[in-house]
Amino acid sequence: MPNSPADEAGLRAGDVITAIEGQAVKEGSEVQQAVERTGVGQNLSITLRRDGREETISVRPGNIPAQ
């Protein structure tokens, strides 16, 4: 979503999150749970697969913008 925390962190459509804080992710719900545990404003290390390559980025969860 444009202007969302994910957008601002550089996540793109098609990215596949494979790990958060070094822990393998098997289900999408694990991503949401990790973000909720981390809380707004705390850095979170996310490993993802993009265009066939693995990358690790740091994101800072924020509030979800009102729609």
C-alpha positions as CSV (number, residue, x, y, z in Angstrom):
1,M,0.0,0.0,0.0
2,P,1.5,3.4,-0.9
3,N,2.8,5.4,2.1
4,S,2.5,2.4,4.4
5,P,5.3,1.3,6.7
6,A,6.1,-1.6,4.3
7,D,6.3,0.8,1.4
8,E,8.6,3.2,3.3
9,A,10.8,0.2,4.3
10,G,11.3,-0.7,0.7
11,L,9.2,-3.8,0.6
12,R,7.8,-4.5,-2.9
13,A,5.0,-6.5,-4.4
14,G,6.4,-10.0,-5.1
15,D,8.9,-10.0,-2.1
16,V,8.8,-13.3,-0.2
17,I,9.6,-12.9,3.5
18,T,11.7,-16.0,4.5
19,A,12.8,-15.0,8.0
20,I,12.3,-12.4,10.7
21,E,15.1,-11.7,13.2
22,G,16.8,-14.8,11.9
23,Q,13.8,-17.1,12.5
24,A,12.3,-18.9,9.5
25,V,8.8,-17.8,8.5
26,K,6.5,-20.5,7.3
27,E,3.1,-18.7,7.3
28,G,2.1,-15.2,6.6
29,S,0.5,-14.8,10.0
30,E,4.0,-15.2,11.5
31,V,5.0,-11.9,9.9
32,Q,2.1,-10.0,11.4
33,Q,2.7,-11.5,14.8
34,A,6.4,-10.6,14.7
35,V,5.5,-7.0,13.8
36,E,3.0,-6.8,16.6
37,R,5.5,-8.2,19.1
38,T,8.2,-5.7,18.0
39,G,6.0,-2.7,18.3
40,V,5.9,0.7,16.6
41,G,9.3,2.4,16.2
42,Q,11.5,-0.7,16.9
43,N,13.8,-2.0,14.2
44,L,13.1,-5.4,12.8
45,S,15.5,-7.5,10.6
46,I,13.6,-9.1,7.6
47,T,15.2,-11.6,5.2
48,L,13.4,-11.8,1.9
49,R,13.7,-13.3,-1.6
50,R,13.4,-10.7,-4.3
51,D,14.0,-11.4,-8.0
52,G,15.6,-14.8,-7.1
53,R,18.1,-13.3,-4.6
54,E,18.1,-13.2,-0.9
55,E,18.3,-9.8,0.9
56,T,18.1,-8.7,4.5
57,I,16.6,-5.3,5.3
58,S,15.9,-3.4,8.4
59,V,12.4,-2.1,8.9
60,R,10.7,0.0,11.6
61,P,7.1,-0.9,12.1
62,G,4.8,2.1,12.2
63,N,1.1,2.8,12.6
64,I,-1.1,1.6,9.8
65,P,-2.5,4.7,8.0
66,A,-6.2,5.3,8.2
67,Q,-8.0,4.5,4.9
